[in-house]
Amino acid sequence: MIEIELRLRPNGTLQYLNAVGHAVRSSDEGFSPVCAAVSSSLRSTARLLAATRGIRISGEAPEEGVFRLELHSCSFSRRGYLRGVSSTLLQILNDLAEESPNEVQVEIR
């Protein structure tokens, strides 16, 4: 089970994300497309935000199955962009949790 905790700012933008766990299907000899989708979505979002001028983040993936991301600041000119990125990530994660509730759990605070 992948447990994902998201904290959003009042304007709907990502403030903090913590993901822990794995989704493993025994019928696929341990490979889980859902786990791969979550990992890819989180990694790509982090790289996209890290490369965006006016947005400052920190994060870590200290071991397999653990991922953290924190948004420290966003310039005024990038707030709309950050809302779009945050909404897209949230939609992806919610879709995966809805389609595979035994593999992904999303909690929004």
Secondary structure, DSSP 8 states (H G I E B T S, - for coil): -EEEEEEE-TTS-EEEEEEEE----GGGTT--HHHHHHHHHHHHHHHHHHTSTTEEEEEE--STTEEEEEEEEE-GGGHHHHHHHHHHHHHHHHHHHHH-TTTEEEEE-
